[in-house]
Amino acid sequence: MADPRVKSVGDLATTHLFDIVVNLDPRLNFGAGPVGQRVLFGAAGGSFEGPRLRGEVLRGGGDWALFRADGAMMLDVRLSLRTHDGELIYMTYGGRWVTPQDLRADMADPARRLQIDPSRYYFRTNPLFETGSQLYSWVNDVVCVGKGYLVEGAVAYKIFEVL
């Protein structure tokens, strides 16, 4: 029996917000702690570009990732973005990166990891934004989803605004 409180609200729709590439500093491995292995992938810069938003990723943020015992990575990312016209936007997201067991050896090999088709692993994020900029205040009220993949010396995402 269907719950009468459940309403039809339609399917989710998205629109492309921007593509982002985050250059990475050498990782800092904090080791295996009580909840998993913590690793910092520091942001060394980068860029983002889309139809309504473009600019640079500032140095100093990063991903305080946690590797679970089953090999999945839980993301905890904080980034500072500067738009092409000088406005600052704070971007934060969690997410999951799940690599199937049969791909883990290749993903651990720097020479082979970039050759793996991103559709073979699950790398998803949920970006949110904060800014005091009047010009970009609309980003304070959007929820996004992202699909991640690896590029040389960096991580990249396609970011979509949920409408």
Secondary structure, 3 states (H helix, E strand, C coil): CCCCCCCCCCCCCEEEEEEEEEEECCCEEEEEECCEEEEEEEEEEEEEECCCCEEEECCCCEEEEEECCCCCEEEEEEEEEEECCCCEEEEEEEEEEECCHHHHHHHHCHHHHCCCCHHHCEEEECCEEECCCCCCHHHHHCCEEEEEEEECCEEEEEEEEEC
